[in-house]
């Protein structure tokens, strides 16, 4: 379930990089290594690689999520682990890769979702 959450977060990162190529370090790295590279072709290649990354991450997210559901002891517990790891990985990627600032509204929303999952998972 934790791996499913991590791959879900990585899929979101790949999608953001597909749409906003300027946030990706890949074109700059290649430009420094190969200074005479066609910028337009490099941007297109970067977008294609990130789009493939979205598909691969979604595939692995669903693979690990369904395995966790099959082998887990309860569906709410699997969902709680997957969601918690997704939120944590998304926050870390947002802060360190994109320089995002996590507002109080983000923390409040994440906390409410976590509380709701804990309530769903609590003993009856």
Beta strands, then each sheet from edge to edge (+ up, - down):
end
